[in-house]
Amino acid sequence: MPEKTPPLRACVRRSLDTYFNELGDTETQNLHAMVIAEVEKPLLEVVLKRTGGNQLRAARILGINRNTLRKKLDLYGLK
């Protein structure tokens, strides 16, 4: 029987645990923005690939406005 893929949140939690273990006692800042950027860019890439680059379909899948999607694509250099 194939092994079940862990939920995304489990993968994120494991990555964050590793991040903090490697960070040690060093303080970090802007963690929320860093995590969002680390997740958002590949999310956009995968959804755009799935839609064949169709931004309107991608925006619908993501549940965001097409103009918001375009701003995010610009932000991450994905245009």
C-alpha positions as CSV (number, residue, x, y, z in Angstrom):
1,M,0.0,0.0,0.0
2,P,1.5,3.4,-1.0
3,E,2.6,5.7,1.9
4,K,0.2,8.6,2.5
5,T,1.7,12.0,1.8
6,P,1.9,14.1,5.0
7,P,-0.3,17.2,5.1
8,L,1.3,20.5,4.0
9,R,1.1,21.8,7.6
10,A,3.2,18.9,8.8
11,C,5.9,19.7,6.2
12,V,5.9,23.3,7.2
13,R,6.1,22.5,10.9
14,R,9.0,20.1,10.3
15,S,10.8,22.8,8.3
16,L,10.2,25.4,11.0
17,D,11.5,23.1,13.7
18,T,14.6,22.5,11.6
19,Y,15.0,26.3,11.0
20,F,14.8,27.1,14.8
21,N,17.1,24.2,15.7
22,E,19.7,25.5,13.3
23,L,19.1,29.1,14.4
24,G,19.9,28.2,18.0
25,D,19.8,31.2,20.4
26,T,20.0,33.7,17.5
27,E,17.0,36.0,17.3
28,T,15.1,36.2,14.1
29,Q,12.9,39.0,12.7
30,N,10.2,39.2,10.1
31,L,9.5,35.5,10.3
32,H,6.0,35.8,9.1
33,A,7.0,37.6,5.9
34,M,9.8,35.1,5.3
35,V,7.6,32.1,5.7
36,I,4.9,33.6,3.4
37,A,7.4,34.4,0.7
38,E,8.9,30.9,1.0
39,V,5.5,29.3,0.5
40,E,3.8,31.8,-1.8
41,K,6.4,31.8,-4.7
42,P,6.3,28.0,-5.3
43,L,2.5,28.1,-4.8
44,L,2.2,30.6,-7.6
45,E,4.7,28.7,-9.8
46,V,2.8,25.4,-9.4
47,V,-0.6,26.9,-10.0
48,L,0.6,28.8,-13.1
49,K,2.1,25.6,-14.4
50,R,-1.2,23.7,-13.8
51,T,-3.1,26.4,-15.7
52,G,-0.6,26.6,-18.5
53,G,0.1,30.2,-17.6
54,N,-3.5,31.3,-17.7
55,Q,-3.6,34.0,-15.0
56,L,-7.3,34.3,-14.8
57,R,-7.7,30.6,-14.1
58,A,-4.8,30.7,-11.7
59,A,-6.4,33.6,-9.8
60,R,-9.6,31.6,-9.5
61,I,-7.8,28.6,-8.2
62,L,-6.0,30.7,-5.7
63,G,-9.2,32.6,-4.7
64,I,-7.6,36.0,-5.3
65,N,-8.2,38.8,-7.7
66,R,-6.3,38.7,-11.0
67,N,-4.8,42.1,-10.3
68,T,-3.6,40.8,-6.9
69,L,-2.1,37.8,-8.7
70,R,-0.2,40.1,-11.2
71,K,1.2,42.1,-8.3
72,K,2.4,38.9,-6.6
73,L,3.9,37.7,-9.9
74,D,5.8,41.0,-10.2
75,L,7.0,40.8,-6.6
76,Y,8.5,37.3,-7.1
77,G,9.8,38.0,-10.7
78,L,7.5,35.4,-12.2
79,K,6.1,37.3,-15.2
